[in-house]
Amino acid sequence: RKFLECISRKKIQATNRNCEVTADVRHDGSEPLVDVMFADGDRLIMKGANLTTVEMLTALGSRCNIKELKAEQKSKKKNP
């Protein structure tokens, strides 16, 4: 819940208009799971029972930074 609250803030969503947050809350006793689908089809699945909110935010930020660096490198190769 805390992770969802953090990424759903207006200030955070304003930084990336292409980001869409969809919550699927289940009360069936299953393990908390965060499934992030990126525009390129890549997925990041985090099991909430084993991670803190800070760890989830760090993992998401790291993955986003890696994707950004790869996009910049691709852009530099195309436009020397």
Phi, psi and omega in degrees: 000319181294321178298313179299320178298318181296316184276351180267357180295144182301322181297321179289314181294333179292337180285341179213099182291341181276358182270130178238126180256123178236126181255134175236092184267128181238143180242042182257010179083004179286163182294137177299133185221135175245120181244112181255122178253120179272161183299332181276004178093352179288149181234147173235117180246124181237132178270111187295337181290335184257355185234149173273168178300318180297319179296320178293316179296322178295316179297316179295316179298318179298315180296319179295319179297319178298316180296322179294317178297317178297320179295320178294319179295320177298317181296320179292324179292323181285327182240078183290000000 
